[in-house]
Amino acid sequence: MSSDTIVTRDVSTSGKRAGKPAAHQSSLLDRFLMQGGIVITFLVLAVVVTALMEPRFLNRLNLLNVMRNFSFLLIPSLAQMLVMTAGGFDLSVGAVLAISSVVTATVMLVAAQYLPGMEWALILLSLAAIIFVGAAIGLANAWLVAGFSLSPFMVTLAMMSVLMGIALYFTQGIPIYGVADSFVAVIGRGQFLGLPVVLYIGLIILAACIVLQRFTALGRHIYAVGSDQRSARLSGVRTGRTLAVAYVLAGMLAALTGFLMTARLGSGQSTIGDTLALQTIAAAVIGGVSLRGGVGRAEHVALAALFLAVVANAMNLIQVNSKYQTLVLGAVLIVALAIERLLLRRRTA
């Protein structure tokens, strides 16, 4: 063997060894980003910067307020995640929230005449009503999207317009009072072990979504439909039924959020939830849910929802105009979309 050959092999071997650390570092970075590293970084920065800028942020009452707002964003964000993971969109979540708030207060107000003094019966009756309404709206969305192969964006946009019109026509923009006092005291503003009751409800739903995604056939089917609907159908997955379940679950979760917000506000209001579609899509995208479907984790979306709740609270504390708050939310969403595009290019490079 010649000395030239030996030198060549030594150079080649040393090049491979030199390249290993860089490749290893790149692999670690990719793994960190894939496992929610971006949203964790955003959240830590938001908490640290807000605490330094505004000491009132760490006040117990303020933290309780953040937890409540986080819960009200977490539940519909999980709803959005389910639909987006299945390859769709749901722009009607805010309208479903508003109409379920109106239904909650109306049912309590009317039923109180027939069930005087039975406040928990009123609460359960209104809960059953809004779950039915949310499921029906989700089923209608799924029927139009899957049955007629229509754009989920346009279908849910139209549904949002219809529902908001119904809610505003019925209420004329005036809040509906008559909500049970125990409903407000226990669920809307109540605490258990020093934490808001609505936070426990949100965390239970988060745990249920994690179990659904990781340990059930339905969760695997939702991922399969979102990744490639045609391949999923050829593999024996009932794509239409899977989409229907995703939209129905989303409708029910959005309706539940309206139910809980009614407890918080003490009245049914048709004007709430107007920016919820943007907020939930932002939480989903920041949490790593792909706009193309087939990718998304509930726990990452929860961290993104907490990040947005912290940012909104920070802007309120430093008295940022509400118009600029919407601007900031849009800017955050643009940044998240840009990061998703860069990560996609990195994976395919």
C-alpha positions in Angstrom: 0.0 0.0 0.0 1.4 3.4 -1.0 1.9 6.3 1.4 -0.5 8.4 -0.7 -3.3 5.9 0.0 -2.5 6.0 3.7 -2.6 9.8 3.8 -5.9 9.8 1.8 -7.5 7.4 4.3 -6.2 9.4 7.3 -7.6 12.6 5.8 -11.0 11.0 5.1 -11.2 9.5 8.5 -10.3 12.7 10.2 -12.8 14.6 8.1 -15.6 12.2 9.2 -14.5 12.5 12.9 -14.5 16.3 12.6 -17.9 16.3 11.0 -19.5 14.1 13.8 -19.6 16.8 16.5 -21.3 19.3 14.1 -23.7 16.7 12.9 -24.4 15.7 16.5 -25.0 19.3 17.5 -27.3 19.7 14.6 -29.2 16.6 15.6 -29.6 17.8 19.2 -30.9 21.2 18.0 -33.4 19.6 15.6 -34.6 17.3 18.4 -34.9 20.2 20.8 -36.9 22.2 18.2 -39.1 19.2 17.4 -39.9 18.6 21.1 -41.3 22.1 21.7 -38.1 23.9 22.2 -39.3 27.0 20.4 -42.4 27.5 22.5 -40.5 26.7 25.7 -38.0 29.4 24.8 -40.7 31.9 24.0 -42.6 31.2 27.2 -39.5 31.5 29.5 -38.5 34.8 27.7 -42.0 36.1 28.1 -42.2 35.3 31.8 -38.7 36.7 32.6 -39.1 39.9 30.6 -42.6 40.6 31.9 -41.5 40.0 35.5 -38.6 42.4 35.0 -40.7 45.1 33.3 -43.7 44.9 35.6 -43.3 43.6 39.2 -47.1 43.3 39.6 -46.9 40.3 37.2 -45.8 38.0 40.1 -48.6 39.2 42.3 -50.8 36.2 43.4 -54.1 37.8 42.2 -52.5 38.6 38.8 -51.1 35.0 38.5 -54.6 33.7 39.2 -55.9 35.9 36.5 -53.3 34.6 34.1 -54.3 31.0 34.9 -58.0 31.7 34.2 -57.2 33.4 30.9 -54.9 30.5 30.0 -57.7 28.0 30.7 -60.1 29.9 28.5 -57.6 29.9 25.7 -56.3 26.3 26.2 -59.6 24.5 25.7 -60.5 26.0 22.3 -56.8 25.8 21.2 -57.0 22.1 21.8 -60.1 22.1 19.7 -58.3 23.9 16.9 -55.4 21.5 17.2 -57.6 18.4 16.7 -59.0 19.9 13.5 -55.7 21.1 12.1 -54.0 17.8 12.9 -56.7 16.2 10.8 -55.8 18.5 7.9 -58.5 21.1 8.4 -59.3 24.5 10.0 -62.0 25.8 12.2 -62.6 29.5 12.1 -66.0 29.1 13.8 -64.6 28.4 17.3 -65.2 32.0 18.5 -68.7 32.1 17.1 -69.5 28.7 18.7 -68.2 30.1 22.0 -70.5 33.2 21.7 -73.6 31.3 20.8 -73.0 28.7 23.5 -72.7 31.6 26.0 -76.1 32.9 24.9 -77.6 29.4 25.0 -76.2 28.8 28.5 -77.8 32.0 29.9 -81.1 31.6 28.0 -81.6 28.0 29.2 -80.9 29.0 32.8 -83.2 32.0 32.6 -86.1 30.0 31.1 -85.7 26.8 33.1 -85.5 28.7 36.4 -89.2 29.4 36.0 -89.9 25.6 36.1 -87.2 24.5 38.4 -87.1 27.2 41.2 -84.2 26.8 43.7 -82.6 23.9 41.7 -79.5 25.7 40.5 -77.4 22.6 39.9 -80.2 21.2 37.8 -80.1 24.4 35.7 -76.4 24.1 35.3 -76.5 20.5 34.1 -79.4 21.3 31.8 -77.5 24.2 30.2 -74.4 22.1 29.9 -76.3 19.4 28.1 -77.8 22.0 25.8 -74.4 23.6 24.8 -72.7 20.2 24.3 -75.6 19.3 21.9 -75.2 22.7 20.1 -71.4 22.4 19.8 -71.7 18.8 18.5 -74.3 19.8 16.0 -72.3 22.7 14.6 -69.2 20.5 14.4 -71.1 17.8 12.6 -72.5 20.4 10.1 -68.9 21.6 9.5 -67.7 18.1 8.9 -70.6 17.2 6.6 -69.9 20.2 4.4 -66.1 19.7 4.3 -66.1 15.9 3.9 -69.4 15.3 2.2 -69.0 18.0 -0.5 -65.2 18.3 -0.6 -65.4 22.0 0.3 -62.6 24.1 1.6 -62.6 23.9 5.5 -61.4 27.5 5.5 -64.4 28.8 3.6 -66.9 26.4 5.3 -66.0 27.4 8.8 -65.7 31.1 7.8 -69.3 31.0 6.5 -70.4 29.1 9.7 -68.7 31.8 11.8 -70.7 34.5 10.0 -74.0 32.6 10.3 -73.6 31.9 14.0 -72.5 35.4 14.9 -75.5 36.7 13.0 -77.9 34.5 14.9 -76.3 35.4 18.2 -76.4 39.1 17.6 -80.0 39.0 16.2 -81.2 37.0 19.2 -79.6 39.3 21.8 -79.4 42.6 19.9 -76.0 42.9 21.5 -77.4 43.0 25.0 -76.1 40.6 27.7 -78.5 38.0 29.0 -78.7 37.8 32.8 -80.3 35.3 35.1 -77.3 33.0 35.4 -77.4 30.9 38.6 -75.4 32.4 41.4 -73.7 29.1 42.4 -72.6 28.7 38.7 -70.7 31.9 38.9 -69.4 31.5 42.5 -68.2 27.8 42.2 -67.2 27.4 38.5 -66.6 30.9 37.1 -64.8 32.4 40.1 -64.2 29.5 42.4 -60.9 28.1 43.6 -59.7 24.7 44.8 -56.4 24.4 46.7 -55.6 27.9 45.8 -56.1 27.5 42.0 -59.0 28.4 39.8 -61.6 25.7 39.2 -61.5 26.4 35.4 -57.8 25.6 35.4 -58.5 22.1 36.7 -61.1 21.6 34.0 -58.6 22.8 31.3 -55.9 20.4 32.6 -58.3 17.5 32.6 -59.2 18.2 29.0 -55.5 18.5 28.1 -54.8 15.1 29.7 -57.7 13.6 27.8 -56.3 15.0 24.5 -52.8 13.6 25.3 -54.3 10.2 25.9 -56.4 10.5 22.7 -53.4 11.3 20.6 -50.9 8.8 22.0 -52.9 5.8 23.1 -56.0 5.5 21.0 -56.8 4.3 17.4 -58.8 7.5 16.8 -55.7 9.6 17.6 -53.6 7.6 15.1 -56.4 7.9 12.5 -56.5 11.7 12.9 -52.7 11.9 12.3 -53.1 9.6 9.3 -55.9 11.6 7.7 -54.0 14.8 8.2 -50.8 13.4 6.8 -52.3 11.9 3.6 -56.0 11.4 3.3 -55.8 9.2 0.2 -53.2 6.9 1.8 -55.2 6.7 5.0 -58.3 5.7 3.0 -56.4 3.0 1.2 -55.1 1.8 4.6 -58.7 1.2 5.7 -59.2 4.4 7.8 -62.7 5.8 7.5 -61.5 9.3 6.7 -65.0 10.9 6.6 -65.9 9.6 10.0 -62.5 10.6 11.5 -62.9 14.1 10.2 -66.5 14.2 11.6 -65.2 13.2 15.0 -62.5 15.8 15.0 -64.9 18.6 14.1 -67.5 17.4 16.6 -65.0 17.3 19.4 -63.8 20.8 18.4 -67.4 22.1 18.4 -68.0 20.6 21.8 -64.8 22.0 23.3 -65.5 25.5 21.9 -69.0 25.3 23.3 -67.7 24.2 26.7 -65.4 27.3 26.7 -68.5 29.5 26.1 -70.2 27.7 29.0 -67.2 28.4 31.3 -66.9 32.0 30.2 -70.5 32.6 31.0 -69.8 31.5 34.5 -66.9 33.9 34.7 -68.8 36.9 33.3 -72.1 36.1 35.0 -74.1 36.6 31.8 -74.5 35.3 28.3 -72.9 37.6 25.7 -72.9 37.4 22.0 -69.9 39.7 21.5 -67.2 37.5 23.0 -64.8 35.3 21.1 -64.4 37.7 18.1 -60.6 37.2 18.0 -60.6 33.6 19.3 -60.1 32.0 15.8 -56.8 33.9 15.4 -55.7 33.2 18.9 -56.3 29.5 18.7 -54.6 29.2 15.3 -51.6 31.2 16.7 -51.5 28.8 19.8 -51.6 25.8 17.5 -48.9 27.0 15.1 -46.6 28.2 17.9 -47.1 24.9 19.5 -45.9 23.1 16.5 -49.1 22.0 14.7 -48.5 21.9 11.0 -50.7 23.9 8.7 -50.6 20.9 6.4 -51.9 18.5 9.0 -50.6 15.3 10.5 -48.3 17.0 13.1 -49.2 18.4 16.5 -48.9 17.6 20.2 -51.5 18.8 22.8 -48.8 19.5 25.5 -47.0 21.9 23.1 -50.2 23.7 22.2 -50.8 24.1 26.0 -47.4 25.8 26.4 -48.2 28.1 23.5 -51.6 29.0 24.9 -49.8 29.8 28.2 -47.3 32.0 26.3 -50.1 33.9 24.6 -51.9 34.4 28.0 -48.7 35.8 29.5 -48.1 38.1 26.6 -51.7 39.4 26.8 -51.4 39.9 30.5 -48.1 41.8 30.1 -49.7 44.1 27.6 -52.6 44.8 29.9 -50.3 45.5 32.9 -48.2 48.0 30.9 -51.5 49.5 29.5 -51.0 48.7 25.8 -54.0 49.8 23.7 -56.3 46.9 22.8 -55.9 47.8 19.1 -52.1 47.3 19.4 -52.7 44.0 21.2 -54.3 42.6 18.1 -51.4 43.8 16.1 -48.9 42.0 18.4 -50.9 38.8 18.2 -50.8 39.0 14.4 -47.0 39.7 14.4 -46.5 36.7 16.7 -48.4 34.5 14.4 -46.3 35.7 11.4 -43.1 34.9 13.3 -44.5 31.4 14.1 -45.4 30.7 10.5 -41.9 31.8 9.4 -40.3 29.5 12.0 -42.5 26.6 10.8 -41.3 27.2 7.2 -37.7 27.3 8.2 -38.0 24.1 10.1 -39.7 22.4 7.2 -36.9 23.5 4.9 -34.3 22.2 7.5 -36.0 18.8 7.6 -36.2 18.4 3.8 -32.7 19.7 3.2 
